[in-house]
């Protein structure tokens, strides 16, 4: 039987979205696909009738609800089309694993980070003093790649400069070892190298919480900082607490720094897919 349609409606969000602790909805657009499955830790990576999404409409949206899906689990879509079948990453994935180019998607809650920036207001246009920075190069030295929390440690420096906004060069996933960010392949998941592993978090967490405390904000926990997407939220949160707006540099028209078979390219495996013979 295909996946159940609990929590599924015309308004169900795209991608994978956790519904509290009940499970997760999955929705993807694949108009030319013959079938779409969701395979992951939550179903033993099944690619059979038990993991089959239901086609919602003539537009080509596929969706289903997995009741036992949980935060931190990995998943992929499995698409069957005119040229065969292939695992595909979720174009709306919030985070990817580090085993590039065979990365899996990671289920992440969209709303469980304890934001401190409720009082922040973006400066008026004529008050914007913009500082552009590249996360990977901002605090690194030599071949080292800096990360979101390295940049977070430098928020007092940015504040002391008198700037009112930071423009981050594109931070979405790219395939090359080094990049200015203008060759992204996954549009909503942050670059894997800009996140750090759980084992390396404690000293960063100490520094981040000291910066929050300096502005009268409550500390965050280790659970709040797990994964690159959470660490990006910490950076944005800290900048806001220190009165600095964040302007993401978004350049979807620059896509494609080496698409792989698991990428968004020819997602539904139509006949003119140049990768169909892979």
C-alpha positions as CSV (number, residue, x, y, z in Angstrom):
1,X,0.0,0.0,0.0
2,X,1.2,3.6,-0.7
3,X,2.1,5.9,2.2
4,X,-0.8,7.2,4.2
5,X,-2.2,10.7,3.6
6,X,-2.5,11.9,7.2
7,X,-1.5,15.6,7.4
8,X,-1.4,15.7,3.6
9,X,-3.4,18.5,1.8
10,X,-3.1,20.9,-1.0
11,X,-1.2,23.2,1.4
12,X,1.3,20.6,2.5
13,X,4.8,22.1,2.4
14,X,7.4,20.9,-0.2
15,X,10.2,18.8,1.0
16,X,10.3,16.9,4.3
17,X,8.6,18.5,7.3
18,X,8.4,17.0,10.8
19,X,5.0,17.2,12.5
20,X,6.0,17.5,16.1
21,X,6.9,14.0,17.2
22,X,4.2,12.4,15.1
23,X,6.3,11.8,12.0
24,X,7.0,13.7,8.8
25,X,5.2,14.7,5.6
26,X,7.1,14.4,2.3
27,X,6.2,16.3,-0.9
28,X,8.1,16.7,-4.1
29,X,7.4,17.9,-7.6
30,X,8.2,15.4,-10.3
31,X,5.7,15.8,-13.2
32,X,7.2,13.3,-15.6
33,X,7.9,10.6,-13.0
34,X,6.1,7.3,-13.2
35,X,6.4,6.8,-9.4
36,X,8.2,8.4,-6.4
37,X,9.2,6.7,-3.2
38,X,10.8,8.0,0.0
39,X,13.5,5.8,1.4
40,X,15.2,6.4,4.7
41,X,16.3,5.3,8.2
42,X,12.6,5.2,9.2
43,X,11.6,2.4,6.8
44,X,14.7,0.4,6.2
45,X,15.4,2.3,3.0
46,X,12.5,0.5,1.3
47,X,11.8,1.3,-2.3
48,X,8.6,-0.7,-2.7
49,X,4.9,-0.2,-2.4
50,X,5.3,0.6,1.4
51,X,7.3,3.7,0.6
52,X,5.4,4.9,-2.4
53,X,4.2,8.5,-2.4
54,X,0.7,9.4,-3.8
55,X,0.4,11.7,-6.8
56,X,-1.6,14.6,-5.5
57,X,-2.6,16.5,-8.7
58,X,-2.1,17.0,-12.4
59,X,0.7,19.4,-11.7
60,X,2.9,16.5,-10.7
61,X,3.2,16.8,-6.9
62,X,3.8,13.5,-5.0
63,X,3.2,13.3,-1.2
64,X,2.9,11.0,1.8
65,X,3.2,10.8,5.6
66,X,5.7,8.6,7.5
67,X,4.4,8.3,11.1
68,X,7.7,7.1,12.6
69,X,10.1,9.6,11.0
70,X,12.3,11.4,13.5
71,X,14.7,14.4,13.8
72,X,18.2,13.5,12.5
73,X,17.2,10.5,10.4
74,X,18.5,10.3,6.8
75,X,16.4,9.9,3.6
76,X,16.3,10.2,-0.2
77,X,13.6,10.2,-2.8
78,X,13.7,7.3,-5.2
79,X,12.3,8.2,-8.6
80,X,11.1,5.9,-11.4
81,X,10.7,7.5,-14.8
82,X,11.0,7.0,-18.5
83,X,14.7,6.3,-18.4
84,X,14.8,4.0,-15.4
85,X,15.1,4.7,-11.6
86,X,17.4,6.6,-9.4
87,X,17.8,7.9,-5.9
88,X,17.5,11.7,-5.8
89,X,18.2,14.2,-3.0
90,X,15.3,16.3,-1.8
91,X,15.6,19.7,-3.5
92,X,14.1,21.2,-0.3
93,X,16.4,19.3,2.1
94,X,17.4,21.4,5.1
95,X,20.7,19.6,5.5
96,X,22.9,16.9,3.9
97,X,25.3,14.3,5.2
98,X,29.1,14.8,4.6
99,X,29.7,11.8,2.3
100,X,29.7,13.9,-0.9
101,X,28.8,13.2,-3.7
102,X,26.7,10.4,-2.3
103,X,25.1,12.6,0.4
104,X,21.8,11.7,2.0
105,X,19.3,14.3,3.2
106,X,18.7,14.8,7.0
107,X,15.4,15.4,8.6
108,X,15.5,18.6,10.6
109,X,12.8,20.5,12.5
110,X,12.1,23.9,11.1
111,X,10.9,25.5,14.3
112,X,12.7,24.1,17.3
113,X,15.6,26.6,17.6
114,X,15.1,28.9,20.6
115,X,15.5,32.3,18.8
116,X,16.5,35.3,20.9
117,X,15.9,38.0,18.2
118,X,12.2,38.9,18.7
119,X,13.1,42.5,19.4
120,X,15.3,42.9,16.3
121,X,14.2,45.2,13.5
122,X,15.9,45.5,10.2
123,X,17.4,48.9,9.7
124,X,15.8,51.3,7.2
125,X,17.2,51.2,3.8
126,X,19.1,54.5,4.2
127,X,20.7,53.2,7.4
128,X,22.2,50.1,5.9
129,X,25.9,49.8,6.1
130,X,26.6,46.5,4.4
131,X,29.6,44.2,5.1
132,X,30.0,41.4,2.6
133,X,31.8,38.2,3.7
134,X,32.5,34.7,2.6
135,X,31.9,32.1,5.4
136,X,34.6,29.7,4.2
137,X,37.3,32.4,4.0
138,X,36.3,34.9,6.7
139,X,38.2,33.5,9.6
140,X,40.2,30.7,8.0
141,X,43.9,30.7,7.5
142,X,45.9,28.9,4.7
143,X,43.9,26.0,3.3
144,X,41.5,25.9,6.3
145,X,37.8,26.4,5.7
146,X,36.0,28.5,8.2
147,X,32.5,27.6,9.4
148,X,29.3,29.3,10.6
149,X,30.4,29.2,14.3
150,X,33.9,30.6,13.5
151,X,32.1,33.5,12.0
152,X,29.7,33.7,15.0
153,X,32.8,34.1,17.2
154,X,33.6,37.3,15.3
155,X,30.2,39.0,15.7
156,X,31.5,41.5,18.3
157,X,34.2,42.5,15.8
158,X,31.6,43.1,13.1
159,X,29.4,45.0,15.6
160,X,32.4,47.2,16.6
161,X,32.9,48.2,13.0
162,X,29.6,50.0,13.0
163,X,28.0,48.0,10.2
164,X,24.3,47.4,10.2
165,X,24.0,44.4,7.8
166,X,26.1,41.4,6.7
167,X,25.7,40.1,3.2
168,X,26.7,36.4,3.1
169,X,28.1,35.2,-0.2
170,X,26.0,32.1,-1.3
171,X,26.1,29.5,1.4
172,X,24.2,26.6,-0.3
173,X,25.8,23.3,-1.0
174,X,28.4,23.3,-3.8
175,X,30.4,20.3,-5.2
176,X,33.9,21.8,-5.5
177,X,36.4,21.8,-2.7
178,X,36.6,25.6,-2.8
179,X,34.0,28.0,-4.1
180,X,32.8,31.6,-4.0
181,X,29.3,30.0,-3.7
182,X,28.1,30.8,-7.2
183,X,27.9,27.1,-8.3
184,X,25.4,25.7,-5.9
185,X,23.7,22.4,-6.5
186,X,21.3,22.1,-3.5
187,X,19.3,25.2,-3.0
188,X,18.1,25.0,0.7
189,X,20.8,23.0,2.5
190,X,23.8,24.9,3.7
191,X,27.3,23.9,2.5
192,X,28.4,20.8,4.4
193,X,31.9,22.2,5.2
194,X,30.4,25.2,7.0
195,X,29.0,23.0,9.7
196,X,31.0,21.1,12.4
197,X,30.5,17.7,14.0
198,X,28.9,17.3,17.5
199,X,32.3,16.3,19.0
200,X,33.8,19.6,18.1
201,X,30.9,21.7,19.4
202,X,31.6,22.3,23.2
203,X,34.2,25.1,22.9
204,X,32.2,26.8,20.2
205,X,29.1,26.5,22.4
206,X,30.9,28.1,25.3
207,X,31.9,31.1,23.2
208,X,28.5,31.5,21.6
209,X,26.7,31.4,25.0
210,X,29.2,34.0,26.3
211,X,28.2,36.2,23.4
212,X,24.5,35.7,24.1
213,X,25.0,36.3,27.8
214,X,26.8,39.6,27.1
215,X,23.5,40.8,25.5
216,X,21.3,39.4,28.2
217,X,20.1,36.4,26.1
218,X,19.6,32.9,27.4
219,X,22.1,30.1,26.6
220,X,21.5,27.5,24.0
221,X,22.1,23.7,24.4
222,X,24.1,21.2,22.5
223,X,20.9,19.9,21.0
224,X,20.2,23.4,19.6
225,X,23.5,23.4,17.8
226,X,23.6,20.0,16.1
227,X,24.0,20.2,12.3
228,X,25.0,22.9,9.8
229,X,21.4,24.2,9.5
230,X,21.2,24.8,13.3
231,X,24.7,26.5,13.3
232,X,23.5,28.8,10.5
233,X,20.6,29.8,12.7
234,X,23.0,30.5,15.6
235,X,25.0,32.9,13.4
236,X,21.9,34.7,12.2
237,X,20.5,34.8,15.7
238,X,23.7,36.3,17.2
239,X,24.0,38.9,14.4
240,X,20.4,40.0,15.1
241,X,21.0,40.1,18.9
242,X,24.0,42.4,18.2
243,X,21.8,44.6,15.9
244,X,23.1,43.4,12.6
245,X,20.8,42.4,9.7
246,X,21.6,39.4,7.4
247,X,21.2,39.6,3.6
248,X,21.7,36.3,1.9
249,X,23.2,36.4,-1.5
250,X,20.8,34.1,-3.5
251,X,21.8,33.3,-7.0
252,X,19.8,30.3,-8.3
253,X,20.6,31.3,-11.9
254,X,24.2,30.3,-11.2
255,X,23.3,26.7,-10.5
256,X,25.5,23.8,-11.4
257,X,29.0,23.2,-10.3
258,X,29.0,19.6,-11.3
259,X,25.6,18.1,-11.1
260,X,25.6,14.4,-10.2
261,X,23.0,11.7,-10.7
262,X,21.5,12.4,-7.3
263,X,21.0,16.1,-7.9
264,X,18.0,18.1,-9.0
265,X,19.0,17.9,-12.6
266,X,16.4,16.0,-14.6
267,X,14.8,15.0,-11.4
268,X,11.9,13.0,-12.9
269,X,14.1,11.0,-15.4
270,X,12.5,12.2,-18.6
271,X,13.9,10.9,-21.9
272,X,16.1,14.0,-22.7
273,X,18.1,13.5,-19.5
274,X,21.8,13.5,-20.5
275,X,22.5,11.4,-17.4
276,X,20.0,8.6,-18.3
277,X,22.7,6.1,-19.2
278,X,24.5,6.5,-15.8
